[in-house]
Amino acid sequence: MAFSAKSSLPGARVASAAGASPRAARQRRAVAVCAKKAVKKVQVVLKSEVAQVGRKGDLVTVRRGFCDNYLIPQGLGEVATQQILDGIAQQQKEAEAAQEALRQQALKIASAIGTVSGYVIKKKANEDNVPYDSVTQRDVVEAVHAKLPDLGLNDKIADSDVTVPDISKLGTYSATLRVADDVNAVVDFAVISA
């Protein structure tokens, strides 16, 4: 009995060479079976950070075996259902709304900083009006906080958020204060002799 791919492998393709050349007749004896292994992937919501996969709350597509054998047993993720996807969408909307509210508050703070004038930083200087001490980012934040104590900027603004120019003499200068990721305030201040 001859081997028949149609009878042994459902869904497999068999090369047919009926009415073809002698070469095709030889090929008819050697049955060519094409079977492609399907790669199954599944969407997973991560419960905690997984290296090279994603962070907590991310919706990622991973192979079924990785999900079944690692993520779910370790408690690192769960298969995404429609209910979970709806929850993620709702959380994203709430996060965007909160981010916009913070941005609006940052714009108000930046406009308040920009409208107030008369920020003063006192430093000891020699007779050539060269300060002995350098003006630091913290000095600028403290000068703003002295004029606007209600904003509470001492705790909210880090030193790395302030850009201070080189100050070699007493005088008036401008510094940039980053209030939020995309919101900056320009602070005009005077360095005077103490």
Z-matrix of the N, CA and C atoms (Angstrom, degrees):
N
C 1 1.443
C 2 1.524 1 108.53
N 3 1.301 2 116.65 1 133.73
C 4 1.455 3 122.33 2 -177.46
C 5 1.525 4 109.37 3 -82.41
N 6 1.312 5 114.98 4 151.05
C 7 1.463 6 121.37 5 179.00
C 8 1.516 7 108.82 6 -73.87
N 9 1.295 8 116.07 7 131.99
C 10 1.452 9 120.76 8 178.10
C 11 1.514 10 109.03 9 -123.57
N 12 1.317 11 116.09 10 119.41
C 13 1.461 12 120.66 11 -179.14
C 14 1.516 13 111.02 12 -68.62
N 15 1.336 14 115.98 13 -28.72
C 16 1.456 15 118.99 14 -179.01
C 17 1.521 16 111.56 15 -66.44
N 18 1.309 17 116.79 16 -35.08
C 19 1.453 18 119.16 17 -177.58
C 20 1.524 19 112.73 18 -81.92
N 21 1.344 20 118.08 19 -28.32
C 22 1.454 21 119.54 20 -174.44
C 23 1.531 22 114.23 21 -97.12
N 24 1.293 23 118.43 22 -29.74
C 25 1.456 24 120.94 23 -178.01
C 26 1.527 25 109.64 24 -124.53
N 27 1.315 26 117.13 25 103.18
C 28 1.465 27 117.86 26 179.14
C 29 1.523 28 111.00 27 -68.10
N 30 1.309 29 116.70 28 137.14
C 31 1.448 30 121.36 29 177.82
C 32 1.511 31 114.08 30 83.83
N 33 1.346 32 118.55 31 1.16
C 34 1.456 33 120.92 32 -179.51
C 35 1.517 34 109.75 33 -86.12
N 36 1.311 35 116.86 34 149.57
C 37 1.453 36 121.38 35 178.09
C 38 1.515 37 109.66 36 -94.49
N 39 1.300 38 115.77 37 139.99
C 40 1.454 39 121.19 38 179.70
C 41 1.517 40 107.73 39 -116.10
N 42 1.323 41 115.79 40 134.15
C 43 1.457 42 120.02 41 177.91
C 44 1.511 43 108.71 42 -75.83
N 45 1.316 44 117.80 43 122.90
C 46 1.463 45 122.50 44 -178.71
C 47 1.512 46 108.45 45 -110.38
N 48 1.298 47 116.04 46 137.09
C 49 1.461 48 119.69 47 -178.21
C 50 1.512 49 110.67 48 -133.00
N 51 1.310 50 118.72 49 38.43
C 52 1.465 51 122.36 50 -179.02
C 53 1.518 52 108.97 51 -67.60
N 54 1.344 53 115.45 52 131.40
C 55 1.460 54 121.35 53 177.60
C 56 1.501 55 113.10 54 71.79
N 57 1.313 56 118.68 55 21.90
C 58 1.453 57 120.83 56 -179.07
C 59 1.515 58 110.13 57 -104.53
N 60 1.297 59 116.95 58 -172.07
C 61 1.456 60 124.35 59 -177.07
C 62 1.532 61 111.07 60 -68.33
N 63 1.356 62 117.77 61 169.49
C 64 1.469 63 120.91 62 177.99
C 65 1.522 64 112.32 63 -59.42
N 66 1.287 65 114.74 64 -31.32
C 67 1.467 66 117.91 65 177.54
C 68 1.528 67 109.74 66 -63.92
N 69 1.296 68 116.22 67 -39.91
C 70 1.455 69 121.17 68 178.41
C 71 1.520 70 110.46 69 -66.93
N 72 1.308 71 117.02 70 -31.18
C 73 1.457 72 119.90 71 178.18
C 74 1.523 73 110.27 72 -66.06
N 75 1.330 74 116.95 73 -38.47
C 76 1.461 75 119.43 74 176.53
C 77 1.523 76 110.56 75 -67.01
N 78 1.289 77 115.09 76 -35.95
C 79 1.458 78 118.70 77 179.26
C 80 1.520 79 111.01 78 -68.90
N 81 1.335 80 116.06 79 -27.24
C 82 1.454 81 119.14 80 178.98
C 83 1.516 82 110.26 81 -63.80
N 84 1.324 83 116.12 82 -33.56
C 85 1.454 84 119.25 83 179.89
C 86 1.530 85 111.04 84 -69.24
N 87 1.300 86 115.70 85 -37.54
C 88 1.460 87 119.70 86 177.92
C 89 1.524 88 106.93 87 -92.43
N 90 1.290 89 115.29 88 105.57
C 91 1.458 90 120.42 89 -176.37
C 92 1.522 91 109.10 90 -78.00
N 93 1.321 92 115.36 91 129.19
C 94 1.455 93 120.51 92 177.83
C 95 1.516 94 108.18 93 -98.10
N 96 1.278 95 115.02 94 120.41
C 97 1.458 96 120.32 95 -179.97
C 98 1.518 97 107.80 96 -110.99
N 99 1.309 98 117.41 97 124.81
C 100 1.461 99 122.52 98 177.90
C 101 1.516 100 108.30 99 -108.38
N 102 1.271 101 115.09 100 114.91
C 103 1.466 102 119.04 101 176.60
C 104 1.518 103 107.57 102 -129.96
N 105 1.314 104 116.97 103 123.07
C 106 1.451 105 121.27 104 -179.86
C 107 1.516 106 108.58 105 -106.28
N 108 1.313 107 115.50 106 129.84
C 109 1.452 108 120.11 107 179.14
C 110 1.523 109 108.45 108 -79.85
N 111 1.307 110 116.15 109 124.88
C 112 1.458 111 121.10 110 -179.53
C 113 1.527 112 109.27 111 -81.94
N 114 1.327 113 115.53 112 130.29
C 115 1.453 114 120.95 113 177.13
C 116 1.522 115 106.88 114 -91.12
N 117 1.312 116 116.22 115 117.24
C 118 1.451 117 120.07 116 -178.67
C 119 1.520 118 109.08 117 -98.41
N 120 1.306 119 114.47 118 130.72
C 121 1.453 120 120.18 119 178.42
C 122 1.516 121 108.39 120 -121.67
N 123 1.308 122 114.45 121 157.72
C 124 1.457 123 120.47 122 -177.34
C 125 1.526 124 108.49 123 -139.35
N 126 1.331 125 116.01 124 148.50
C 127 1.455 126 120.41 125 176.96
C 128 1.528 127 109.01 126 -89.48
N 129 1.325 128 114.69 127 134.19
C 130 1.462 129 121.24 128 -175.54
C 131 1.535 130 108.40 129 -131.37
N 132 1.325 131 115.81 130 140.90
C 133 1.458 132 121.59 131 172.20
C 134 1.521 133 106.67 132 -99.69
N 135 1.329 134 115.99 133 123.34
C 136 1.464 135 120.28 134 -177.15
C 137 1.523 136 110.79 135 -79.84
N 138 1.325 137 115.73 136 135.41
C 139 1.470 138 121.86 137 177.67
C 140 1.522 139 111.59 138 -90.14
N 141 1.328 140 116.72 139 -21.29
C 142 1.459 141 121.42 140 175.77
C 143 1.524 142 107.81 141 -150.33
N 144 1.324 143 116.60 142 172.41
C 145 1.462 144 120.62 143 -177.09
C 146 1.520 145 110.63 144 -70.45
N 147 1.336 146 115.81 145 134.13
C 148 1.455 147 122.50 146 177.20
C 149 1.525 148 106.51 147 -123.98
N 150 1.335 149 116.26 148 126.28
C 151 1.463 150 121.39 149 -176.77
C 152 1.519 151 110.60 150 -58.16
N 153 1.311 152 117.24 151 135.05
C 154 1.455 153 126.81 152 177.66
C 155 1.520 154 113.60 153 62.14
N 156 1.343 155 117.48 154 13.88
C 157 1.460 156 121.13 155 177.40
C 158 1.520 157 110.22 156 -120.40
N 159 1.343 158 117.20 157 -55.59
C 160 1.452 159 119.71 158 179.60
C 161 1.509 160 112.24 159 169.95
N 162 1.346 161 114.35 160 -177.98
C 163 1.455 162 120.99 161 -179.46
C 164 1.520 163 110.37 162 -102.21
N 165 1.308 164 115.63 163 173.74
C 166 1.458 165 121.71 164 179.85
C 167 1.523 166 109.70 165 -59.74
N 168 1.337 167 116.08 166 132.15
C 169 1.451 168 121.84 167 178.61
C 170 1.513 169 114.39 168 88.39
N 171 1.332 170 118.52 169 -6.73
C 172 1.464 171 120.93 170 -179.67
C 173 1.523 172 110.35 171 -74.71
N 174 1.324 173 115.42 172 146.00
C 175 1.460 174 122.29 173 173.68
C 176 1.520 175 106.14 174 -99.48
N 177 1.335 176 117.13 175 112.94
C 178 1.461 177 121.99 176 -176.25
C 179 1.516 178 109.81 177 -123.42
N 180 1.329 179 115.52 178 154.55
C 181 1.457 180 121.82 179 175.65
C 182 1.522 181 107.64 180 -105.61
N 183 1.331 182 116.01 181 120.78
C 184 1.464 183 121.39 182 -178.70
C 185 1.523 184 108.82 183 -130.69
N 186 1.314 185 116.03 184 167.28
C 187 1.464 186 120.32 185 177.38
C 188 1.527 187 110.10 186 -69.91
N 189 1.290 188 114.90 187 148.84
C 190 1.459 189 122.00 188 -175.95
C 191 1.536 190 110.80 189 -58.18
N 192 1.330 191 118.26 190 -42.15
C 193 1.457 192 121.09 191 -178.76
C 194 1.519 193 112.50 192 -64.89
N 195 1.338 194 117.10 193 -39.71
C 196 1.456 195 121.17 194 178.45
C 197 1.524 196 109.85 195 -63.34
N 198 1.326 197 114.92 196 -40.28
C 199 1.467 198 119.53 197 178.58
C 200 1.529 199 110.77 198 -65.75
N 201 1.340 200 116.26 199 -50.87
C 202 1.466 201 120.77 200 -174.70
C 203 1.524 202 113.31 201 -70.74
N 204 1.333 203 116.98 202 -34.01
C 205 1.454 204 120.26 203 -173.47
C 206 1.525 205 114.58 204 -96.39
N 207 1.344 206 117.77 205 -17.99
C 208 1.461 207 118.87 206 -176.01
C 209 1.524 208 112.90 207 -127.38
N 210 1.320 209 116.85 208 -58.35
C 211 1.459 210 119.58 209 -171.41
C 212 1.528 211 112.80 210 -64.21
N 213 1.305 212 117.22 211 -50.06
C 214 1.474 213 119.95 212 -176.74
C 215 1.526 214 111.71 213 -70.33
N 216 1.346 215 120.29 214 -47.13
C 217 1.474 216 118.24 215 179.31
C 218 1.528 217 113.90 216 -62.66
N 219 1.325 218 117.63 217 -32.65
C 220 1.462 219 120.78 218 179.73
C 221 1.527 220 112.05 219 -82.04
N 222 1.314 221 117.44 220 -6.31
C 223 1.453 222 121.15 221 -178.90
C 224 1.520 223 113.12 222 73.93
N 225 1.339 224 117.15 223 25.09
C 226 1.456 225 121.51 224 -177.54
C 227 1.521 226 113.10 225 -92.42
N 228 1.326 227 117.10 226 -14.23
C 229 1.456 228 119.12 227 -178.85
C 230 1.508 229 110.92 228 -164.01
N 231 1.340 230 114.60 229 170.56
C 232 1.460 231 120.42 230 175.90
C 233 1.518 232 107.92 231 -142.51
N 234 1.329 233 115.52 232 151.32
C 235 1.451 234 121.33 233 -178.79
C 236 1.519 235 108.61 234 -64.41
N 237 1.326 236 115.91 235 135.94
C 238 1.459 237 121.29 236 -176.37
C 239 1.522 238 110.36 237 -76.46
N 240 1.311 239 115.92 238 118.68
C 241 1.455 240 121.52 239 173.07
C 242 1.523 241 107.83 240 -104.55
N 243 1.323 242 116.39 241 171.34
C 244 1.467 243 119.01 242 -179.45
C 245 1.523 244 111.17 243 -62.56
N 246 1.323 245 116.71 244 -36.85
C 247 1.468 246 120.51 245 179.06
C 248 1.531 247 110.73 246 -63.53
N 249 1.324 248 117.13 247 -42.49
C 250 1.461 249 121.39 248 179.10
C 251 1.528 250 110.44 249 -67.22
N 252 1.346 251 117.23 250 -40.92
C 253 1.461 252 120.66 251 178.55
C 254 1.523 253 111.20 252 -63.63
N 255 1.341 254 117.24 253 -38.53
C 256 1.464 255 120.77 254 176.52
C 257 1.522 256 110.83 255 -64.59
N 258 1.338 257 117.06 256 -39.72
C 259 1.465 258 121.57 257 177.26
C 260 1.520 259 111.85 258 -63.13
N 261 1.327 260 116.66 259 -40.86
C 262 1.470 261 121.00 260 178.52
C 263 1.519 262 110.12 261 -65.03
N 264 1.328 263 117.14 262 -42.43
C 265 1.467 264 120.66 263 178.93
C 266 1.532 265 110.43 264 -61.99
N 267 1.328 266 116.75 265 -40.92
C 268 1.467 267 120.77 266 179.06
C 269 1.536 268 110.60 267 -65.38
N 270 1.328 269 117.07 268 -42.30
C 271 1.464 270 120.78 269 178.21
C 272 1.525 271 111.20 270 -63.39
N 273 1.335 272 117.53 271 -38.48
C 274 1.455 273 120.79 272 178.53
C 275 1.529 274 110.97 273 -65.27
N 276 1.329 275 116.83 274 -40.09
C 277 1.469 276 120.16 275 177.88
C 278 1.528 277 110.55 276 -63.52
N 279 1.344 278 116.77 277 -43.35
C 280 1.464 279 120.49 278 179.12
C 281 1.527 280 110.80 279 -64.56
N 282 1.336 281 116.97 280 -40.47
C 283 1.466 282 120.54 281 179.39
C 284 1.531 283 110.89 282 -65.17
N 285 1.341 284 117.28 283 -39.91
C 286 1.459 285 120.32 284 178.03
C 287 1.523 286 110.89 285 -65.37
N 288 1.331 287 116.67 286 -39.60
C 289 1.463 288 119.99 287 178.78
C 290 1.528 289 110.60 288 -65.38
N 291 1.328 290 116.77 289 -42.15
C 292 1.461 291 120.52 290 178.24
C 293 1.528 292 110.77 291 -64.98
N 294 1.332 293 117.07 292 -39.33
C 295 1.463 294 121.41 293 178.80
C 296 1.524 295 110.57 294 -64.10
N 297 1.328 296 116.95 295 -40.05
C 298 1.467 297 120.47 296 178.84
C 299 1.527 298 110.73 297 -67.44
N 300 1.336 299 117.25 298 -37.84
C 301 1.463 300 120.54 299 177.73
C 302 1.532 301 110.61 300 -64.11
N 303 1.331 302 116.97 301 -40.81
C 304 1.471 303 120.59 302 177.04
C 305 1.531 304 111.17 303 -65.49
N 306 1.317 305 116.47 304 -37.26
C 307 1.463 306 119.81 305 178.80
C 308 1.526 307 110.47 306 -65.89
N 309 1.326 308 117.24 307 -41.70
C 310 1.470 309 120.59 308 178.29
C 311 1.526 310 110.96 309 -63.25
N 312 1.332 311 116.39 310 -40.69
C 313 1.465 312 120.22 311 177.48
C 314 1.534 313 110.23 312 -64.31
N 315 1.327 314 117.13 313 -40.28
C 316 1.463 315 121.14 314 178.66
C 317 1.527 316 110.80 315 -64.52
N 318 1.332 317 117.47 316 -37.85
C 319 1.469 318 120.42 317 177.02
C 320 1.526 319 111.16 318 -63.88
N 321 1.338 320 117.31 319 -38.75
C 322 1.464 321 121.00 320 177.42
C 323 1.530 322 110.80 321 -64.39
N 324 1.331 323 116.36 322 -43.06
C 325 1.465 324 120.46 323 179.33
C 326 1.527 325 110.09 324 -64.20
N 327 1.349 326 116.78 325 -42.63
C 328 1.459 327 120.43 326 -179.53
C 329 1.520 328 111.29 327 -63.97
N 330 1.329 329 117.05 328 -39.97
C 331 1.465 330 118.61 329 179.15
C 332 1.531 331 110.83 330 -69.28
N 333 1.337 332 117.60 331 -35.57
C 334 1.468 333 120.60 332 177.12
C 335 1.524 334 110.60 333 -64.85
N 336 1.313 335 117.62 334 -41.63
C 337 1.467 336 121.27 335 178.83
C 338 1.519 337 110.59 336 -65.47
N 339 1.336 338 116.39 337 -40.66
C 340 1.461 339 120.13 338 -177.89
C 341 1.521 340 113.83 339 -71.08
N 342 1.332 341 117.95 340 -30.45
C 343 1.465 342 119.79 341 -176.90
C 344 1.522 343 112.75 342 -80.13
N 345 1.323 344 117.16 343 -28.59
C 346 1.466 345 120.25 344 180.00
C 347 1.528 346 108.42 345 -78.54
N 348 1.305 347 116.20 346 137.21
C 349 1.463 348 119.98 347 177.54
C 350 1.523 349 108.85 348 -121.96
N 351 1.301 350 115.76 349 171.39
C 352 1.458 351 120.47 350 176.51
C 353 1.515 352 114.18 351 90.55
N 354 1.318 353 117.26 352 27.89
C 355 1.458 354 120.03 353 174.43
C 356 1.527 355 107.97 354 -71.23
N 357 1.326 356 116.76 355 131.60
C 358 1.459 357 121.22 356 -175.42
C 359 1.519 358 109.56 357 -128.59
N 360 1.337 359 114.67 358 135.29
C 361 1.461 360 121.58 359 173.82
C 362 1.521 361 106.55 360 -122.32
N 363 1.327 362 116.14 361 123.41
C 364 1.465 363 120.53 362 -178.59
C 365 1.522 364 109.43 363 -99.69
N 366 1.353 365 114.87 364 129.10
C 367 1.462 366 122.00 365 177.17
C 368 1.520 367 109.06 366 -137.11
N 369 1.309 368 116.03 367 145.94
C 370 1.464 369 119.47 368 174.47
C 371 1.520 370 108.11 369 -71.43
N 372 1.364 371 114.88 370 140.07
C 373 1.460 372 119.29 371 -177.29
C 374 1.528 373 109.42 372 -138.75
N 375 1.331 374 116.11 373 159.40
C 376 1.462 375 120.89 374 176.81
C 377 1.534 376 109.57 375 -86.30
N 378 1.337 377 116.55 376 -173.62
C 379 1.467 378 119.73 377 -176.07
C 380 1.526 379 112.83 378 -70.37
N 381 1.329 380 118.07 379 -15.09
C 382 1.468 381 121.68 380 177.40
C 383 1.527 382 111.93 381 -91.78
N 384 1.323 383 116.32 382 12.55
C 385 1.475 384 123.23 383 -178.31
C 386 1.531 385 113.35 384 60.78
N 387 1.311 386 116.04 385 31.80
C 388 1.462 387 121.09 386 175.03
C 389 1.522 388 107.16 387 -101.39
N 390 1.334 389 117.80 388 120.80
C 391 1.470 390 119.06 389 -178.31
C 392 1.532 391 111.12 390 -68.12
N 393 1.328 392 115.03 391 142.88
C 394 1.464 393 120.29 392 176.56
C 395 1.525 394 110.52 393 -72.19
N 396 1.274 395 115.34 394 -31.78
C 397 1.459 396 122.63 395 -174.19
C 398 1.525 397 108.82 396 -111.57
N 399 1.315 398 117.86 397 148.14
C 400 1.466 399 119.92 398 178.15
C 401 1.529 400 110.18 399 -82.85
N 402 1.307 401 115.48 400 155.30
C 403 1.461 402 121.76 401 176.08
C 404 1.522 403 106.90 402 -89.90
N 405 1.327 404 116.11 403 122.67
C 406 1.459 405 121.09 404 -176.17
C 407 1.525 406 111.06 405 -103.67
N 408 1.299 407 115.15 406 171.85
C 409 1.465 408 120.89 407 176.86
C 410 1.526 409 110.54 408 -61.80
N 411 1.330 410 116.28 409 -38.49
C 412 1.465 411 120.60 410 -179.20
C 413 1.527 412 110.11 411 -63.90
N 414 1.342 413 118.15 412 -35.81
C 415 1.470 414 121.39 413 176.98
C 416 1.526 415 110.95 414 -60.38
N 417 1.329 416 116.97 415 -41.05
C 418 1.465 417 120.97 416 -179.77
C 419 1.529 418 110.00 417 -66.84
N 420 1.325 419 117.43 418 -44.06
C 421 1.474 420 120.86 419 179.68
C 422 1.525 421 110.22 420 -62.88
N 423 1.330 422 117.05 421 -41.01
C 424 1.470 423 120.12 422 179.30
C 425 1.522 424 111.79 423 -67.73
N 426 1.339 425 117.90 424 -34.55
C 427 1.460 426 120.61 425 177.01
C 428 1.527 427 110.86 426 -66.12
N 429 1.327 428 116.80 427 -40.62
C 430 1.468 429 120.34 428 176.79
C 431 1.522 430 109.98 429 -66.59
N 432 1.325 431 116.37 430 -41.43
C 433 1.467 432 120.79 431 -179.62
C 434 1.533 433 111.05 432 -65.26
N 435 1.327 434 117.36 433 -32.57
C 436 1.466 435 120.67 434 178.78
C 437 1.529 436 110.97 435 -66.33
N 438 1.338 437 117.26 436 -36.15
C 439 1.462 438 121.04 437 179.51
C 440 1.527 439 112.04 438 -82.75
N 441 1.340 440 116.73 439 -34.62
C 442 1.467 441 121.54 440 -176.49
C 443 1.527 442 110.15 441 -126.32
N 444 1.349 443 117.69 442 72.02
C 445 1.465 444 118.59 443 -176.69
C 446 1.525 445 113.18 444 -70.05
N 447 1.337 446 118.43 445 -20.61
C 448 1.464 447 121.00 446 -178.95
C 449 1.524 448 113.02 447 -68.91
N 450 1.320 449 117.15 448 -22.09
C 451 1.457 450 120.04 449 -179.10
C 452 1.522 451 112.19 450 -75.78
N 453 1.313 452 118.15 451 -26.14
C 454 1.466 453 121.59 452 179.35
C 455 1.516 454 112.87 453 64.17
N 456 1.305 455 117.56 454 45.17
C 457 1.459 456 121.38 455 -175.09
C 458 1.519 457 113.92 456 -75.17
N 459 1.327 458 118.57 457 -18.50
C 460 1.469 459 119.87 458 -179.12
C 461 1.525 460 111.24 459 -57.72
N 462 1.314 461 117.22 460 -37.12
C 463 1.459 462 120.34 461 -177.64
C 464 1.520 463 112.33 462 -88.68
N 465 1.324 464 117.74 463 -28.60
C 466 1.463 465 121.08 464 -172.17
C 467 1.516 466 114.18 465 -85.91
N 468 1.320 467 117.93 466 -28.71
C 469 1.459 468 120.94 467 -173.28
C 470 1.520 469 109.68 468 -109.48
N 471 1.325 470 114.94 469 124.56
C 472 1.464 471 120.44 470 177.62
C 473 1.531 472 109.18 471 -84.74
N 474 1.317 473 115.68 472 161.16
C 475 1.463 474 120.52 473 179.54
C 476 1.528 475 111.11 474 -61.92
N 477 1.322 476 117.35 475 -31.91
C 478 1.466 477 120.31 476 -179.12
C 479 1.526 478 112.44 477 -70.69
N 480 1.328 479 118.20 478 -12.05
C 481 1.463 480 121.99 479 178.86
C 482 1.520 481 112.75 480 -86.34
N 483 1.321 482 118.14 481 -0.56
C 484 1.461 483 122.18 482 -177.54
C 485 1.524 484 108.99 483 -114.89
N 486 1.330 485 115.51 484 131.45
C 487 1.463 486 121.55 485 176.68
C 488 1.517 487 108.04 486 -110.53
N 489 1.336 488 116.29 487 114.84
C 490 1.457 489 122.40 488 -177.20
C 491 1.529 490 108.50 489 -110.87
N 492 1.335 491 117.63 490 133.08
C 493 1.470 492 119.09 491 177.62
C 494 1.529 493 111.10 492 -73.67
N 495 1.331 494 116.24 493 169.14
C 496 1.474 495 120.59 494 174.27
C 497 1.519 496 108.59 495 -67.20
N 498 1.316 497 115.58 496 126.44
C 499 1.457 498 120.72 497 -178.32
C 500 1.524 499 107.46 498 -115.66
N 501 1.337 500 115.43 499 109.78
C 502 1.458 501 119.80 500 -177.73
C 503 1.526 502 112.54 501 -108.77
N 504 1.334 503 117.12 502 -15.00
C 505 1.459 504 120.93 503 179.35
C 506 1.516 505 108.84 504 -142.18
N 507 1.328 506 114.94 505 163.66
C 508 1.459 507 119.58 506 174.60
C 509 1.530 508 108.38 507 -68.10
N 510 1.329 509 116.45 508 144.96
C 511 1.461 510 119.31 509 -179.47
C 512 1.517 511 111.08 510 159.56
N 513 1.316 512 115.88 511 -163.11
C 514 1.460 513 122.57 512 -178.05
C 515 1.526 514 109.36 513 -104.14
N 516 1.312 515 116.17 514 135.17
C 517 1.460 516 122.85 515 -177.65
C 518 1.523 517 109.84 516 -138.86
N 519 1.323 518 115.81 517 166.69
C 520 1.464 519 122.13 518 176.51
C 521 1.520 520 109.02 519 -122.59
N 522 1.325 521 114.79 520 139.96
C 523 1.459 522 121.35 521 176.47
C 524 1.525 523 107.97 522 -127.15
N 525 1.310 524 115.97 523 152.92
C 526 1.463 525 121.34 524 176.95
C 527 1.515 526 108.31 525 -105.62
N 528 1.319 527 115.13 526 129.68
C 529 1.458 528 121.59 527 -177.83
C 530 1.524 529 107.53 528 -117.66
N 531 1.335 530 117.96 529 117.76
C 532 1.465 531 121.50 530 -179.51
C 533 1.526 532 108.72 531 -85.29
N 534 1.327 533 115.62 532 112.76
C 535 1.458 534 121.44 533 -178.26
C 536 1.526 535 110.55 534 -86.03
N 537 1.325 536 116.87 535 -38.94
C 538 1.463 537 123.08 536 177.11
C 539 1.529 538 107.31 537 -142.38
N 540 1.321 539 116.65 538 -177.37
C 541 1.467 540 120.08 539 -176.05
C 542 1.523 541 112.77 540 -56.29
N 543 1.312 542 117.54 541 -42.30
C 544 1.457 543 120.29 542 -177.07
C 545 1.526 544 112.87 543 -120.68
N 546 1.329 545 117.07 544 18.80
C 547 1.464 546 121.79 545 -179.45
C 548 1.523 547 108.70 546 -123.62
N 549 1.351 548 115.21 547 119.88
C 550 1.461 549 121.18 548 179.20
C 551 1.519 550 109.66 549 -120.57
N 552 1.320 551 115.66 550 150.34
C 553 1.463 552 121.65 551 175.51
C 554 1.520 553 107.86 552 -123.07
N 555 1.322 554 116.13 553 140.14
C 556 1.462 555 121.40 554 177.80
C 557 1.527 556 107.51 555 -98.17
N 558 1.325 557 115.86 556 126.50
C 559 1.453 558 122.44 557 -178.73
C 560 1.528 559 107.98 558 -112.00
N 561 1.333 560 116.30 559 116.59
C 562 1.465 561 121.08 560 174.53
C 563 1.524 562 107.20 561 -94.95
N 564 1.322 563 117.41 562 121.58
C 565 1.460 564 121.40 563 -177.07
C 566 1.516 565 111.11 564 -134.10
N 567 1.311 566 114.11 565 157.87
C 568 1.458 567 120.13 566 178.82
C 569 1.529 568 108.88 567 -112.88
N 570 1.326 569 115.24 568 135.25
C 571 1.461 570 120.57 569 173.64
C 572 1.514 571 106.41 570 -100.64
N 573 1.326 572 115.09 571 117.97
C 574 1.461 573 119.74 572 -177.23
C 575 1.535 574 109.64 573 -122.33
N 576 1.317 575 115.04 574 164.46
C 577 1.455 576 121.09 575 -179.02
C 578 1.523 577 110.36 576 -77.05
N 579 1.295 578 115.21 577 136.37
C 580 1.480 579 120.12 578 -178.46
C 581 1.493 580 111.28 579 -84.08
